[in-house]
Amino acid sequence: MVPTSPNDRALGAGARVEVTPRAEALRRLVHVAVGVPAFFLDRSTVGFFVGACVAGAVFNAVFLRYVPLLREVRDVPRGAAGTVLYPAVLAVLLVLFRDHPEVVKVGWIMLAFGDGSVPLFARLGGPSWPTVTGKRVVPSVLGAACAAVVAWTATDWRLALAGAAAAVFADAIPRVDDNVAWPVLGVLGAWGASVA
């Protein structure tokens, strides 16, 4: 049994949950799968995706606990907060960069496929980020590299590489949730490349 964070309790998660391998695998699968719509993001779909992200954040905050299969996604540590932050941060980025959906696409892919693949490389070890206990450099780099490959298929290669180069440092930022750091850094990196 693992205690949840205060943020999770505020969002209605139980005080203690059991993190099973099935729950963690399901959470990662959903984390990556929710990135697939990023491939359909362009100027004509920005408004739709803002609405979908806002609706997703509200649904996850209020109703996700009542969906039996997805309850496991929400009830892992940080799950409740993460399920709300994921779409909420994307909605904010879509509004802020509505005229540059290609950079939001990169940030979204960094979140889904970069952050989503980091646990696959966790056993490789390597040095820890000096700023965050328990986060390692090698998994972050490999996660960002995976996301760069995916983003490369969805947008310009320069944006994909710049987004990944910035997002690789997401795990090094203390006290900032991955669901915020990965897409924000990915967007900023891609935006920097787009205006350079």
N, C-alpha and C positions, 0 to 999 in steps of 0.2 A: 504494500500500500504506500502511495506517495502523496504527501500533502499538496494541495493546489496553492497557487499564489493568491494574495488578497484580491487581485484584479479578477481572477476567475471566480472567487466567492461572490464578488460584487455582481458578476454577470450570471450568478445562479448555479454555479457548479457545486458539487458536493464538497464537503470538507476533506474527504480522503477518497482517492480512486485507486484502482489497481490498473497499472499499465501493462497490458498483455502484449506479446509480440504481434498478435492479430490487430489490436487497436492501433499500435504504432504503424504497422504496415498499411492499414486502411487510411490512417491520417495522412501518411506520405503520398499514397495513391491519389487521394482527393486533392492534396496540395498541388500536385503536378497536373492532374486532370483539369483543374480550374484554370490552368494557364492556356489550355487549348484555344479558347475563344480569342486570345490575343492575336491569333493569326488572321482574324476577321476584322481587326480594328483598323479603320481608316477614317478620313474626314466625315464620311457619310454615316458612320456608325457610332461616333463619339457620344452623341446624345443618348442613344439607346444604351450604351455601356455605362454611362453615368447613372442612368435610372436603374439598370440591372445591378450595379454595385451597391447603390444605396438600398435597394430592396433586399439584396443579399445580406448586407450588414444588419438590417432590421430583422430579417428572418432568422439569421444566426443568433442574434441576441435574444430574441423572444421565443421562437418556435423550434429551433434545432433540437432542444432537449427532448422534444416529444416525438422525434423521428427515430425509431428503434435502431436502425442500422447506423445512422450517423451520430447517434448519441455517444458512441465510443470515440469518434473523432473529437468531439467537444470535451469529453471528460478526461483526456490525458492532461498532465500538468501544462498550464498555459494554453490549453486548447480552447477554452471559452473566449479568452481575450484574443487569441490568434484568429479565431473564426470571424470575429467582428473586425479586427484591424485589417485583415487581408483585403476584403472588399472596400472598406472605408478609405484606406490609404489610396487604393487604385482610383476611387471616385474623386478624391481630392486632386490627384495627379492629372486625371483626365480633364478636370475643370481648369487647373492651372496651365496645362499645356495643350488645350483644346485645338490650337492651331498647329500643333506638332504631334499628331497621334503616333507618328513613327517612333518618337523617343519614348512615349509611354508604352508602346508595344515592347520595346527593349526592356524597360523597367519591369513590366509585367512578366516577361519571360525570365528575367533574372530572379524574380521572386519565386515563380513556379518551378522552374527547372534548375536554377542555381541553388537557392536555399533548399529546394526539395531534394536535391541529390547529395548534399553535404553529408548526411548520415551514412550514405553508402560507402563513403571513404573514411569514415571515422576511425576504423580499425587500423588504418595505415600509420597512425601516430604522427610523429614529427614534432617540431617545436610548437609551443603554445603561443598564441598572441599575447604579448606582454601586458596588454590592457584588460584582458578578459580571461578569467580563470575557466578552464574547461573547454575553451575553443581553440582549435588547432589551425595552423597556417595551411598545411597540405590539403586537408579536406575543403577548406575555403577556396583555395586556388583551383582544385579539380572541379568543384561545384560551379565556379564561375566559368571555367573552360567549357564544361558541358553546356551551360546556358549560352555561351558565346556561339557554339556550333548550332544550337537550335535557333537562336536569334538571327544568325547568318542566313538561315533558310527563309526567314520571314521578312528581312529588311536588308538594308545596305550593310556590307561587311564592316565598314568603318564605324558605323553606329554600334554594331554588335560587339566589336572588339573594345571600343571605348567604354561602352556600358559595362562590360565584364571587367575591364581594368579598374573601374571605379568600384563596382559591386564586390570585388574580391575582398575589400576592406570592411564589408558590412559586419562580419563577425568580430571585428576588432574594436567596434564601438561599444563602450561600456554602457549598461543600463538602457539600451535602445533595443526594442523588440525586433527580431529578424524580419517580421512582416512589415516593418517600417523601413529599416536600414537597407535591405536588399533592393526594393523597388526605387526608393528615393535616390540612392547612389547610382543605380543603373540608369535612371532617367537623367540625372545630372551629367553623368559621363557621356551618354549618347547626345544630350543637348549640346554639351561642349564641342563634341565632334561635328555636330550639324552646323554650328555657327563659326567654326574655325576656318 
